[in-house]
Amino acid sequence: MSLNQNLAFYKSRLNKINFYNENKKMFYCNFKSSEEKKSFYQKKKLEMLNYIKDSLERKIASVSASIEVLENQISRDKVEVSS
């Protein structure tokens, strides 16, 4: 690679890194005690687990709806075949 190609490559990499760092949520904490730190991280963990739970509930709801529709189609097809 030539020098200009190297510079272009590293410049594009730096732009990607800067974009990532600007959009990444960061929290800076200055804890007064270990209890405060523990409480903070427990709350963050709870938020994360609730987010995961909500996501899984949406997935379960969509799968349940798909199963219901498929069962209705199967029962409808059985009625049509037997008629």
Secondary structure per residue as TSV (DSSP state, phi and psi in degrees):
chain	resnum	aa	ss	phi	psi
A	1	M	-	360.0	143.8
A	2	S	-	-81.8	170.7
A	3	L	H	-62.1	-41.4
A	4	N	H	-64.9	-38.5
A	5	Q	H	-65.6	-42.3
A	6	N	H	-61.1	-44.3
A	7	L	H	-63.0	-42.2
A	8	A	H	-64.2	-41.7
A	9	F	H	-61.9	-50.2
A	10	Y	H	-68.6	-32.6
A	11	K	H	-64.8	-42.5
A	12	S	H	-65.3	-37.4
A	13	R	H	-64.6	-42.4
A	14	L	H	-64.3	-39.2
A	15	N	H	-61.9	-41.1
A	16	K	H	-64.8	-42.4
A	17	I	H	-65.0	-44.7
A	18	N	H	-62.6	-41.1
A	19	F	H	-61.3	-43.8
A	20	Y	H	-62.4	-46.1
A	21	N	H	-66.1	-33.3
A	22	E	H	-71.1	-32.4
A	23	N	H	-93.7	-11.7
A	24	K	S	-78.6	131.8
A	25	K	-	-76.3	126.6
A	26	M	-	-126.5	146.5
A	27	F	-	-129.8	130.4
A	28	Y	-	-108.7	124.7
A	29	C	-	-123.1	140.0
A	30	N	-	-119.1	91.7
A	31	F	-	-80.0	140.6
A	32	K	S	-86.4	-24.8
A	33	S	S	-150.2	166.4
A	34	S	H	-69.4	-29.7
A	35	E	H	-63.3	-43.2
A	36	E	H	-63.9	-42.1
A	37	K	H	-63.0	-46.2
A	38	K	H	-61.0	-45.4
A	39	S	H	-61.6	-43.0
A	40	F	H	-59.9	-49.4
A	41	Y	H	-69.7	-30.1
A	42	Q	H	-66.8	-40.2
A	43	K	H	-65.1	-41.3
A	44	K	H	-64.0	-41.0
A	45	K	H	-64.7	-41.4
A	46	L	H	-62.1	-43.0
A	47	E	H	-59.0	-45.1
A	48	M	H	-63.1	-45.2
A	49	L	H	-65.9	-37.6
A	50	N	H	-65.4	-37.7
A	51	Y	H	-62.8	-44.9
A	52	I	H	-63.2	-43.2
A	53	K	H	-60.2	-45.8
A	54	D	H	-60.9	-42.0
A	55	S	H	-62.6	-44.5
A	56	L	H	-66.6	-36.6
A	57	E	H	-62.8	-39.8
A	58	R	H	-63.8	-41.6
A	59	K	H	-65.4	-42.3
A	60	I	H	-63.3	-41.3
A	61	A	H	-61.9	-41.5
A	62	S	H	-69.1	-38.5
A	63	V	H	-66.5	-42.4
A	64	S	H	-61.1	-42.2
A	65	A	H	-64.3	-41.0
A	66	S	H	-63.3	-41.3
A	67	I	H	-62.8	-44.1
A	68	E	H	-61.9	-44.6
A	69	V	H	-63.1	-43.4
A	70	L	H	-64.4	-41.7
A	71	E	H	-61.9	-40.8
A	72	N	H	-63.4	-40.7
A	73	Q	H	-65.4	-41.3
A	74	I	H	-64.2	-45.7
A	75	S	H	-66.3	-37.5
A	76	R	H	-64.0	-41.9
A	77	D	H	-66.3	-35.5
A	78	K	H	-64.0	-40.5
A	79	V	H	-65.3	-42.9
A	80	E	H	-64.2	-39.2
A	81	V	H	-69.1	-39.7
A	82	S	H	-77.8	-15.9
A	83	S	-	-74.6	360.0
